[in-house]
Amino acid sequence: MAFEFKINRLGHQGDGIADGPVYAPRTLPGEVVSGVLTGTQLSDVKIVSPSDSRVSPPCRHYKACGGCQLQHASDEFVADWKVGLVRSALESHGLEPEFRPLLTSPARSRRRATLAVKRTKKGAMSGFYGRASGVITPIPDCQLLQPGVIAGIPVAEALATQGASRKAALAVTLTQSREGLDVSVAGGKPLTGPLLQTLAQVAQAHHVARLAWDGDVIAMAAPPTQMFGATKVVPPPGGFLQATDAGEAALVAAVCEIAKGATCVADLFAGCGTFSLPLARGAEVLAVEGDGDMVRALDQGWRGATGLKHVTSVARDLFRRPLLVDELQKFDTVVLDPPRAGAAAQVAELARANVARIAYVSCNPVTFARDAKTLTDAGYELGWVQVVDQFRWSVHTELVASFARSNAKK
């Protein structure tokens, strides 16, 4: 039996929410919808009265694929909704900063994707999992990914044909590098001599720059480089990388604006040097990252560059061992780019320190707002927030925020 509901708002996962609450995927506020109600979930959703913000999804895979949640909404609606998520999170802590206009990465700009790839009787199939299911949806016309990443689908399937069991799917990460595809596979068969030789032949036949199998590099035609500013870096297999060139450029520009004129910067949760290396054009940098492989990649990139000031790269778990007040006092600017959990321990030390400026990069509005409250309670001023939408058509939201302490030692 079908029931009708009016959608009041969108939740953080992008589902429409009606009174009850009732959750209806791919709906928009103000719409009247009908569907089959199971518990709090509405399925077989039909739009009775559409919103003015509803648009035709640009991707033919949208109904089956779970990679995007918001292709049915206009760009203007998504921009307002994502800025609103950040604004609401901050307002819940009494914070009302200036918001700059949202910056959105273009379609077909994702330079990295992790595909689910399953061996079949006839070969292999690959794609993204459907919404809340284990069903793989092929995505040959995906509107998110760069053409070079789409071109890697046959590589992923060839690897699965040779190296996947029939019981479990591989997770194949395809990353576009300057030298070609950087391919990292997880969940494959244990490597044997014959399998290693076969996989290396697959990589060679498909002109793969590097192939890693459960963390071990087994073939490399050329080191796959990424550019951080003007510096070439070879990230480790599966190492963190911003999703799009445009998104990375927006984040770096905002961080460099905050750090303008700085002479000594601490870049915390530094990854492979996304911010450290561009900042080193004008300042000495301490780059701290918990992953030792990424630290080594950053250091090697810096050592191979010209025109940069000194970058000290340190492997340190900032959740267990945050930089303490006496360590922070030597820096005029701190850059924070923590994972979704935020940086509560490190922020507690910053709250006690006398750092002039902080550039906080976040992928989680809720933990960012929590940390922002800690900093503002300690005397920092939250200046402006730049929201960046590099995960187009998804619910993910990123931002850069500017903090300053007016009485800090410059």
C-alpha positions as a Markdown table, in Angstrom:
| # | Residue | x | y | z |
|---|---|---|---|---|
| 1 | Met | 0.0 | 0.0 | 0.0 |
| 2 | Ala | 1.4 | 3.4 | -1.0 |
| 3 | Phe | 1.4 | 6.4 | 1.4 |
| 4 | Glu | 1.9 | 10.1 | 0.6 |
| 5 | Phe | 4.2 | 12.4 | 2.5 |
| 6 | Lys | 5.4 | 16.0 | 2.3 |
| 7 | Ile | 9.2 | 16.3 | 2.5 |
| 8 | Asn | 10.2 | 19.0 | 5.0 |
| 9 | Arg | 14.0 | 19.0 | 4.7 |
| 10 | Leu | 17.1 | 17.0 | 3.7 |
| 11 | Gly | 19.1 | 15.1 | 6.2 |
| 12 | His | 22.9 | 15.0 | 6.3 |
| 13 | Gln | 22.9 | 11.9 | 4.1 |
| 14 | Gly | 20.8 | 13.6 | 1.4 |
| 15 | Asp | 17.5 | 11.8 | 2.1 |
| 16 | Gly | 14.3 | 13.8 | 2.2 |
| 17 | Ile | 12.8 | 13.8 | 5.7 |
| 18 | Ala | 9.0 | 13.9 | 6.3 |
| 19 | Asp | 7.1 | 13.9 | 9.6 |
| 20 | Gly | 7.5 | 10.7 | 11.5 |
| 21 | Pro | 10.4 | 10.8 | 10.7 |
| 22 | Val | 10.1 | 9.1 | 7.3 |
| 23 | Tyr | 13.2 | 9.0 | 5.1 |
| 24 | Ala | 12.8 | 9.2 | 1.3 |
| 25 | Pro | 15.8 | 9.0 | -1.0 |
| 26 | Arg | 16.2 | 11.4 | -3.9 |
| 27 | Thr | 13.5 | 13.8 | -2.9 |
| 28 | Leu | 13.6 | 17.5 | -2.1 |
| 29 | Pro | 12.0 | 19.8 | 0.4 |
| 30 | Gly | 8.5 | 20.9 | -0.4 |
| 31 | Glu | 7.8 | 17.8 | -2.6 |
| 32 | Val | 4.8 | 15.5 | -2.1 |
| 33 | Val | 5.9 | 11.9 | -2.6 |
| 34 | Ser | 4.4 | 8.5 | -2.4 |
| 35 | Gly | 5.9 | 5.1 | -1.7 |
| 36 | Val | 5.9 | 1.9 | 0.3 |
| 37 | Leu | 6.7 | 2.5 | 4.0 |
| 38 | Thr | 8.9 | 0.0 | 5.8 |
| 39 | Gly | 9.7 | 1.2 | 9.3 |
| 40 | Thr | 11.0 | 4.7 | 8.7 |
| 41 | Gln | 12.2 | 4.1 | 5.1 |
| 42 | Leu | 10.1 | 5.0 | 2.0 |
| 43 | Ser | 10.8 | 2.8 | -1.0 |
| 44 | Asp | 9.5 | 2.8 | -4.6 |
| 45 | Val | 9.3 | 6.5 | -4.3 |
| 46 | Lys | 7.2 | 8.4 | -6.8 |
| 47 | Ile | 7.1 | 12.2 | -7.0 |
| 48 | Val | 3.5 | 13.5 | -6.8 |
| 49 | Ser | 4.3 | 17.2 | -6.7 |
| 50 | Pro | 7.9 | 18.1 | -7.7 |
| 51 | Ser | 10.1 | 20.9 | -6.3 |
| 52 | Asp | 11.1 | 23.8 | -8.6 |
| 53 | Ser | 14.7 | 22.7 | -7.7 |
| 54 | Arg | 14.2 | 19.3 | -9.2 |
| 55 | Val | 16.2 | 18.6 | -12.4 |
| 56 | Ser | 16.8 | 15.6 | -14.7 |
| 57 | Pro | 19.9 | 13.7 | -13.5 |
| 58 | Pro | 22.7 | 14.2 | -16.0 |
| 59 | Cys | 24.0 | 10.6 | -15.6 |
| 60 | Arg | 22.1 | 7.6 | -17.0 |
| 61 | His | 23.5 | 5.4 | -14.2 |
| 62 | Tyr | 22.0 | 7.6 | -11.4 |
| 63 | Lys | 19.0 | 5.5 | -10.5 |
| 64 | Ala | 21.0 | 2.3 | -9.9 |
| 65 | Cys | 24.4 | 3.7 | -8.9 |
| 66 | Gly | 25.1 | 4.6 | -5.3 |
| 67 | Gly | 28.0 | 7.0 | -6.1 |
| 68 | Cys | 25.9 | 10.1 | -6.2 |
| 69 | Gln | 23.0 | 11.2 | -4.0 |
| 70 | Leu | 22.0 | 14.7 | -5.3 |
| 71 | Gln | 21.9 | 14.6 | -9.1 |
| 72 | His | 18.1 | 15.3 | -9.0 |
| 73 | Ala | 18.7 | 18.7 | -7.4 |
| 74 | Ser | 19.8 | 21.9 | -9.2 |
| 75 | Asp | 23.3 | 23.2 | -8.7 |
| 76 | Glu | 21.8 | 26.3 | -6.9 |
| 77 | Phe | 19.9 | 24.1 | -4.5 |
| 78 | Val | 23.0 | 21.9 | -3.7 |
| 79 | Ala | 25.2 | 25.0 | -3.2 |
| 80 | Asp | 22.7 | 26.5 | -0.7 |
| 81 | Trp | 22.2 | 23.2 | 1.0 |
| 82 | Lys | 25.9 | 22.5 | 1.5 |
| 83 | Val | 26.7 | 26.0 | 2.7 |
| 84 | Gly | 23.6 | 25.6 | 5.0 |
| 85 | Leu | 25.0 | 22.4 | 6.5 |
| 86 | Val | 28.2 | 24.3 | 7.6 |
| 87 | Arg | 26.3 | 27.4 | 8.7 |
| 88 | Ser | 23.8 | 25.3 | 10.8 |
| 89 | Ala | 26.7 | 23.4 | 12.4 |
| 90 | Leu | 28.4 | 26.6 | 13.4 |
| 91 | Glu | 25.2 | 28.4 | 14.5 |
| 92 | Ser | 24.5 | 25.5 | 16.9 |
| 93 | His | 27.7 | 26.7 | 18.7 |
| 94 | Gly | 26.7 | 30.4 | 18.5 |
| 95 | Leu | 29.2 | 31.1 | 15.6 |
| 96 | Glu | 28.2 | 33.3 | 12.6 |
| 97 | Pro | 31.2 | 33.9 | 10.4 |
| 98 | Glu | 31.3 | 35.4 | 6.9 |
| 99 | Phe | 30.6 | 32.8 | 4.2 |
| 100 | Arg | 32.2 | 33.1 | 0.8 |
| 101 | Pro | 30.4 | 31.7 | -2.3 |
| 102 | Leu | 30.7 | 28.0 | -2.7 |
| 103 | Leu | 33.2 | 26.7 | -5.3 |
| 104 | Thr | 32.2 | 23.5 | -7.2 |
| 105 | Ser | 34.4 | 21.2 | -9.2 |
| 106 | Pro | 33.2 | 20.6 | -12.7 |
| 107 | Ala | 31.7 | 17.4 | -14.0 |
| 108 | Arg | 34.1 | 14.7 | -15.2 |
| 109 | Ser | 36.8 | 16.0 | -13.0 |
| 110 | Arg | 37.3 | 13.3 | -10.4 |
| 111 | Arg | 40.9 | 12.0 | -10.8 |
| 112 | Arg | 40.5 | 9.1 | -8.5 |
| 113 | Ala | 37.9 | 6.4 | -7.9 |
| 114 | Thr | 37.7 | 3.0 | -6.1 |
| 115 | Leu | 35.8 | 0.5 | -8.1 |
| 116 | Ala | 34.2 | -2.7 | -6.9 |
| 117 | Val | 35.3 | -5.4 | -9.4 |
| 118 | Lys | 33.9 | -8.9 | -9.3 |
| 119 | Arg | 35.1 | -12.0 | -11.3 |
| 120 | Thr | 32.3 | -13.6 | -13.2 |
| 121 | Lys | 31.9 | -16.8 | -15.3 |
| 122 | Lys | 32.4 | -14.8 | -18.5 |
| 123 | Gly | 35.2 | -12.5 | -17.2 |
| 124 | Ala | 34.6 | -9.6 | -14.7 |
| 125 | Met | 32.3 | -6.7 | -14.0 |
| 126 | Ser | 33.1 | -3.4 | -12.3 |
| 127 | Gly | 31.5 | -0.3 | -11.0 |
| 128 | Phe | 30.1 | 1.3 | -7.9 |
| 129 | Tyr | 27.8 | -0.4 | -5.4 |
| 130 | Gly | 24.1 | 0.5 | -5.6 |
| 131 | Arg | 22.6 | 2.5 | -2.8 |
| 132 | Ala | 22.6 | 0.4 | 0.4 |
| 133 | Ser | 23.3 | -2.8 | -1.5 |
| 134 | Gly | 26.0 | -5.2 | -2.5 |
| 135 | Val | 25.0 | -5.0 | -6.2 |
| 136 | Ile | 27.6 | -3.6 | -8.5 |
| 137 | Thr | 26.4 | -1.1 | -11.1 |
| 138 | Pro | 28.6 | -0.7 | -14.2 |
| 139 | Ile | 29.4 | 3.0 | -14.9 |
| 140 | Pro | 30.9 | 3.3 | -18.4 |
| 141 | Asp | 29.3 | 6.8 | -18.8 |
| 142 | Cys | 29.9 | 8.1 | -15.3 |
| 143 | Gln | 29.7 | 11.9 | -15.2 |
| 144 | Leu | 32.0 | 12.3 | -12.2 |
| 145 | Leu | 35.2 | 10.7 | -13.4 |
| 146 | Gln | 37.9 | 12.0 | -15.7 |
| 147 | Pro | 38.0 | 10.2 | -19.0 |
| 148 | Gly | 41.4 | 8.7 | -18.1 |
| 149 | Val | 39.9 | 7.1 | -15.0 |
| 150 | Ile | 37.0 | 5.7 | -17.0 |
| 151 | Ala | 39.5 | 4.3 | -19.4 |
| 152 | Gly | 40.9 | 2.3 | -16.5 |
| 153 | Ile | 37.8 | 0.1 | -16.2 |
| 154 | Pro | 39.1 | -2.6 | -18.6 |
| 155 | Val | 42.3 | -2.6 | -16.6 |
| 156 | Ala | 40.4 | -3.3 | -13.3 |
| 157 | Glu | 38.4 | -6.0 | -15.0 |
| 158 | Ala | 41.5 | -7.7 | -16.5 |
| 159 | Leu | 43.1 | -7.7 | -13.0 |
| 160 | Ala | 40.0 | -9.3 | -11.5 |
| 161 | Thr | 39.9 | -11.9 | -14.1 |
| 162 | Gln | 43.4 | -13.0 | -13.1 |
| 163 | Gly | 43.6 | -12.2 | -9.5 |
| 164 | Ala | 40.2 | -12.2 | -7.8 |
| 165 | Ser | 38.4 | -15.1 | -6.1 |
| 166 | Arg | 34.9 | -15.9 | -7.1 |
| 167 | Lys | 33.7 | -15.2 | -3.6 |
| 168 | Ala | 34.7 | -11.6 | -3.0 |
| 169 | Ala | 35.0 | -8.4 | -5.1 |
| 170 | Leu | 38.3 | -6.5 | -5.4 |
| 171 | Ala | 38.6 | -2.9 | -4.5 |
| 172 | Val | 40.5 | -1.3 | -7.3 |
| 173 | Thr | 41.6 | 2.3 | -6.9 |
| 174 | Leu | 42.4 | 4.1 | -10.1 |
| 175 | Thr | 44.2 | 7.4 | -9.9 |
| 176 | Gln | 45.1 | 9.6 | -12.8 |
| 177 | Ser | 48.8 | 10.7 | -12.6 |
| 178 | Arg | 50.9 | 12.6 | -15.0 |
| 179 | Glu | 52.4 | 9.4 | -16.3 |
| 180 | Gly | 49.2 | 7.4 | -16.6 |
| 181 | Leu | 47.0 | 5.3 | -14.3 |
| 182 | Asp | 48.2 | 4.5 | -10.8 |
| 183 | Val | 46.4 | 1.3 | -9.8 |
| 184 | Ser | 46.1 | 0.0 | -6.3 |
| 185 | Val | 44.3 | -3.3 | -5.6 |
| 186 | Ala | 43.0 | -4.6 | -2.3 |
| 187 | Gly | 41.3 | -7.9 | -1.6 |
| 188 | Gly | 43.1 | -10.0 | -4.2 |
| 189 | Lys | 44.5 | -13.5 | -4.2 |
| 190 | Pro | 47.8 | -14.1 | -2.4 |
| 191 | Leu | 50.7 | -13.3 | -4.7 |
| 192 | Thr | 52.5 | -16.3 | -6.1 |
| 193 | Gly | 55.3 | -16.2 | -8.7 |
| 194 | Pro | 53.0 | -17.1 | -11.7 |
| 195 | Leu | 50.3 | -14.7 | -10.5 |
| 196 | Leu | 52.8 | -11.9 | -10.1 |
| 197 | Gln | 54.1 | -12.4 | -13.6 |
| 198 | Thr | 50.6 | -12.5 | -15.0 |
| 199 | Leu | 49.5 | -9.3 | -13.3 |
| 200 | Ala | 52.7 | -7.5 | -14.4 |
| 201 | Gln | 51.8 | -8.5 | -18.0 |
| 202 | Val | 48.3 | -7.1 | -17.6 |
| 203 | Ala | 49.8 | -3.8 | -16.3 |
| 204 | Gln | 52.2 | -3.7 | -19.2 |
| 205 | Ala | 49.5 | -4.4 | -21.8 |
| 206 | His | 47.3 | -1.6 | -20.5 |
| 207 | His | 50.2 | 0.9 | -20.1 |
| 208 | Val | 49.7 | 1.2 | -16.3 |
| 209 | Ala | 52.2 | 3.6 | -14.7 |
| 210 | Arg | 52.2 | 1.6 | -11.4 |
| 211 | Leu | 50.4 | -1.4 | -10.1 |
| 212 | Ala | 50.2 | -2.2 | -6.3 |
| 213 | Trp | 48.7 | -5.4 | -5.0 |
| 214 | Asp | 47.5 | -5.3 | -1.4 |
| 215 | Gly | 50.1 | -2.6 | -0.7 |
| 216 | Asp | 53.1 | -4.2 | -2.6 |
| 217 | Val | 54.3 | -2.5 | -5.8 |
| 218 | Ile | 54.5 | -5.3 | -8.4 |
| 219 | Ala | 54.9 | -3.3 | -11.6 |
| 220 | Met | 56.0 | 0.2 | -12.4 |
| 221 | Ala | 56.6 | 1.6 | -15.8 |
| 222 | Ala | 57.2 | 5.1 | -14.4 |
| 223 | Pro | 56.8 | 6.7 | -11.0 |
| 224 | Pro | 53.2 | 8.2 | -11.0 |
| 225 | Thr | 53.6 | 11.8 | -10.0 |
| 226 | Gln | 51.2 | 14.4 | -8.7 |
| 227 | Met | 51.9 | 18.2 | -8.7 |
| 228 | Phe | 51.6 | 20.0 | -5.4 |
| 229 | Gly | 52.2 | 23.6 | -6.4 |
| 230 | Ala | 55.2 | 23.3 | -8.7 |
| 231 | Thr | 56.6 | 20.3 | -7.0 |
| 232 | Lys | 56.4 | 16.7 | -8.3 |
| 233 | Val | 55.5 | 14.1 | -5.7 |
| 234 | Val | 55.0 | 10.3 | -6.0 |
| 235 | Pro | 52.4 | 9.4 | -3.4 |
| 236 | Pro | 52.5 | 5.9 | -2.0 |
| 237 | Pro | 49.9 | 3.4 | -3.4 |
| 238 | Gly | 46.5 | 4.4 | -2.0 |
| 239 | Gly | 48.0 | 7.5 | -0.3 |
| 240 | Phe | 45.6 | 10.4 | 0.3 |
| 241 | Leu | 44.9 | 12.7 | -2.6 |
| 242 | Gln | 42.3 | 15.5 | -3.0 |
| 243 | Ala | 39.5 | 14.3 | -5.3 |
| 244 | Thr | 39.8 | 16.9 | -8.1 |
| 245 | Asp | 42.4 | 19.3 | -9.4 |
| 246 | Ala | 39.9 | 22.1 | -9.1 |
| 247 | Gly | 39.0 | 21.2 | -5.6 |
| 248 | Glu | 42.6 | 21.0 | -4.5 |
| 249 | Ala | 43.4 | 24.4 | -6.2 |
| 250 | Ala | 40.5 | 26.0 | -4.3 |
| 251 | Leu | 41.6 | 24.6 | -1.0 |
| 252 | Val | 45.3 | 25.5 | -1.6 |
| 253 | Ala | 44.4 | 29.1 | -2.6 |
| 254 | Ala | 42.4 | 29.6 | 0.5 |
| 255 | Val | 45.1 | 28.2 | 2.8 |
| 256 | Cys | 47.8 | 30.3 | 1.1 |
| 257 | Glu | 45.6 | 33.4 | 1.5 |
| 258 | Ile | 45.4 | 32.8 | 5.2 |
| 259 | Ala | 49.1 | 32.1 | 5.5 |
| 260 | Lys | 50.2 | 35.1 | 3.3 |
| 261 | Gly | 53.3 | 36.7 | 4.8 |
| 262 | Ala | 54.0 | 33.8 | 7.2 |
| 263 | Thr | 57.6 | 32.8 | 7.7 |
| 264 | Cys | 57.2 | 29.7 | 9.8 |
| 265 | Val | 54.3 | 27.3 | 9.3 |
| 266 | Ala | 53.2 | 24.0 | 10.9 |
| 267 | Asp | 51.2 | 21.9 | 8.5 |
| 268 | Leu | 49.4 | 19.2 | 10.6 |
| 269 | Phe | 47.9 | 16.1 | 9.0 |
| 270 | Ala | 50.1 | 17.1 | 6.0 |
| 271 | Gly | 49.6 | 14.0 | 3.8 |
| 272 | Cys | 52.0 | 14.1 | 0.9 |
| 273 | Gly | 52.4 | 17.8 | 0.9 |
| 274 | Thr | 49.2 | 19.3 | -0.6 |
| 275 | Phe | 49.7 | 22.5 | 1.4 |
| 276 | Ser | 53.2 | 22.1 | 2.7 |
| 277 | Leu | 55.0 | 22.3 | -0.6 |
| 278 | Pro | 53.1 | 25.3 | -2.0 |
| 279 | Leu | 53.5 | 27.1 | 1.3 |
| 280 | Ala | 57.3 | 26.4 | 1.2 |
| 281 | Arg | 57.6 | 28.9 | -1.6 |
| 282 | Gly | 57.5 | 31.6 | 1.0 |
| 283 | Ala | 57.9 | 30.0 | 4.5 |
| 284 | Glu | 59.8 | 27.4 | 6.3 |
| 285 | Val | 57.4 | 24.5 | 7.0 |
| 286 | Leu | 57.1 | 21.7 | 9.6 |
| 287 | Ala | 55.0 | 19.0 | 7.9 |
| 288 | Val | 53.5 | 16.4 | 10.4 |
| 289 | Glu | 51.7 | 13.3 | 9.2 |
| 290 | Gly | 50.9 | 10.0 | 10.8 |
| 291 | Asp | 51.5 | 7.8 | 7.8 |
| 292 | Gly | 55.2 | 7.2 | 7.3 |
| 293 | Asp | 55.0 | 6.4 | 3.6 |
| 294 | Met | 53.3 | 9.7 | 2.9 |
| 295 | Val | 55.9 | 11.5 | 5.0 |
| 296 | Arg | 58.7 | 9.9 | 2.9 |
| 297 | Ala | 56.9 | 10.9 | -0.3 |
| 298 | Leu | 56.6 | 14.5 | 0.8 |
| 299 | Asp | 60.3 | 14.6 | 1.9 |
| 300 | Gln | 61.5 | 13.2 | -1.4 |
| 301 | Gly | 59.3 | 15.6 | -3.3 |
| 302 | Trp | 60.8 | 18.6 | -1.4 |
| 303 | Arg | 64.4 | 17.3 | -1.9 |
| 304 | Gly | 63.8 | 17.1 | -5.7 |
| 305 | Ala | 62.4 | 20.6 | -6.0 |
| 306 | Thr | 64.0 | 23.9 | -6.5 |
| 307 | Gly | 63.1 | 27.3 | -5.1 |
| 308 | Leu | 61.6 | 26.1 | -1.8 |
| 309 | Lys | 62.4 | 27.0 | 1.7 |
| 310 | His | 63.2 | 24.3 | 4.2 |
| 311 | Val | 60.5 | 21.6 | 4.8 |
| 312 | Thr | 61.0 | 19.3 | 7.8 |
| 313 | Ser | 58.8 | 16.2 | 7.4 |
| 314 | Val | 57.9 | 14.3 | 10.6 |
| 315 | Ala | 55.9 | 11.1 | 11.1 |
| 316 | Arg | 53.8 | 11.5 | 14.2 |
| 317 | Asp | 50.4 | 10.4 | 15.3 |
| 318 | Leu | 48.7 | 13.7 | 16.1 |
| 319 | Phe | 45.7 | 12.0 | 17.7 |
| 320 | Arg | 47.9 | 10.4 | 20.4 |
| 321 | Arg | 50.8 | 12.9 | 20.3 |
| 322 | Pro | 49.5 | 16.4 | 19.3 |
| 323 | Leu | 52.0 | 19.2 | 19.1 |
| 324 | Leu | 52.2 | 20.8 | 22.5 |
| 325 | Val | 52.0 | 24.5 | 23.4 |
| 326 | Asp | 55.8 | 24.9 | 23.6 |
| 327 | Glu | 56.2 | 23.3 | 20.2 |
| 328 | Leu | 53.5 | 25.5 | 18.6 |
| 329 | Gln | 54.9 | 28.8 | 19.9 |
| 330 | Lys | 57.6 | 29.0 | 17.2 |
| 331 | Phe | 55.0 | 29.1 | 14.4 |
| 332 | Asp | 53.1 | 32.2 | 13.2 |
| 333 | Thr | 50.6 | 30.0 | 11.2 |
| 334 | Val | 49.2 | 26.5 | 11.6 |
| 335 | Val | 47.4 | 24.6 | 8.9 |
| 336 | Leu | 45.1 | 21.8 | 10.1 |
| 337 | Asp | 43.6 | 19.2 | 7.7 |
| 338 | Pro | 42.4 | 16.4 | 9.9 |
| 339 | Pro | 40.2 | 13.4 | 8.8 |
| 340 | Arg | 36.5 | 13.4 | 9.5 |
| 341 | Ala | 37.0 | 12.9 | 13.2 |
| 342 | Gly | 38.4 | 16.4 | 13.5 |
| 343 | Ala | 41.4 | 17.3 | 15.6 |
| 344 | Ala | 40.1 | 17.7 | 19.2 |
| 345 | Ala | 43.4 | 16.9 | 20.9 |
| 346 | Gln | 45.4 | 19.1 | 18.7 |
| 347 | Val | 42.9 | 21.9 | 18.9 |
| 348 | Ala | 43.0 | 21.8 | 22.7 |
| 349 | Glu | 46.7 | 22.5 | 22.5 |
| 350 | Leu | 46.2 | 25.3 | 19.9 |
| 351 | Ala | 43.6 | 26.8 | 22.2 |
| 352 | Arg | 46.3 | 27.3 | 24.8 |
| 353 | Ala | 49.0 | 28.5 | 22.3 |
| 354 | Asn | 49.7 | 31.9 | 21.0 |
| 355 | Val | 49.6 | 31.2 | 17.2 |
| 356 | Ala | 48.6 | 34.2 | 15.1 |
| 357 | Arg | 46.7 | 32.4 | 12.4 |
| 358 | Ile | 45.1 | 29.0 | 11.8 |
| 359 | Ala | 43.9 | 27.7 | 8.4 |
| 360 | Tyr | 41.5 | 24.8 | 9.2 |
| 361 | Val | 40.6 | 22.5 | 6.4 |
| 362 | Ser | 37.7 | 20.2 | 7.1 |
| 363 | Cys | 35.6 | 17.5 | 5.4 |
| 364 | Asn | 33.1 | 17.3 | 8.3 |
| 365 | Pro | 31.0 | 20.4 | 9.3 |
| 366 | Val | 30.0 | 18.8 | 12.6 |
| 367 | Thr | 33.5 | 18.1 | 14.0 |
| 368 | Phe | 34.8 | 21.4 | 12.5 |
| 369 | Ala | 32.1 | 23.3 | 14.3 |
| 370 | Arg | 33.1 | 21.6 | 17.6 |
| 371 | Asp | 36.7 | 22.5 | 17.1 |
| 372 | Ala | 35.9 | 26.0 | 16.0 |
| 373 | Lys | 34.0 | 26.5 | 19.2 |
| 374 | Thr | 37.0 | 25.4 | 21.2 |
| 375 | Leu | 39.2 | 27.9 | 19.4 |
| 376 | Thr | 36.8 | 30.8 | 19.6 |
| 377 | Asp | 36.3 | 30.2 | 23.3 |
| 378 | Ala | 40.0 | 30.5 | 23.7 |
| 379 | Gly | 40.2 | 33.9 | 22.1 |
| 380 | Tyr | 40.6 | 33.1 | 18.4 |
| 381 | Glu | 38.4 | 35.0 | 15.9 |
| 382 | Leu | 36.7 | 33.0 | 13.2 |
| 383 | Gly | 37.0 | 35.2 | 10.2 |
| 384 | Trp | 35.6 | 33.6 | 7.0 |
| 385 | Val | 34.6 | 30.2 | 5.7 |
| 386 | Gln | 35.1 | 29.0 | 2.2 |
| 387 | Val | 33.0 | 25.9 | 1.3 |
| 388 | Val | 34.4 | 23.8 | -1.5 |
| 389 | Asp | 32.3 | 21.1 | -3.3 |
| 390 | Gln | 34.8 | 18.9 | -5.0 |
| 391 | Phe | 32.6 | 15.8 | -4.4 |
| 392 | Arg | 30.0 | 17.0 | -6.9 |
| 393 | Trp | 26.4 | 15.6 | -6.5 |
| 394 | Ser | 27.4 | 13.9 | -3.3 |
| 395 | Val | 26.6 | 14.8 | 0.3 |
| 396 | His | 30.2 | 15.4 | 1.2 |
| 397 | Thr | 31.2 | 18.9 | 2.0 |
| 398 | Glu | 34.7 | 20.5 | 2.5 |
| 399 | Leu | 35.8 | 23.8 | 3.7 |
| 400 | Val | 38.6 | 26.1 | 4.7 |
| 401 | Ala | 38.2 | 28.5 | 7.6 |
| 402 | Ser | 40.3 | 31.4 | 8.8 |
| 403 | Phe | 41.1 | 31.9 | 12.5 |
| 404 | Ala | 43.2 | 34.7 | 14.0 |
| 405 | Arg | 44.4 | 35.7 | 17.4 |
| 406 | Ser | 44.6 | 39.5 | 17.6 |
| 407 | Asn | 47.1 | 39.5 | 20.5 |
| 408 | Ala | 49.4 | 36.8 | 19.2 |
| 409 | Lys | 53.1 | 37.5 | 18.7 |
| 410 | Lys | 53.6 | 38.2 | 15.0 |
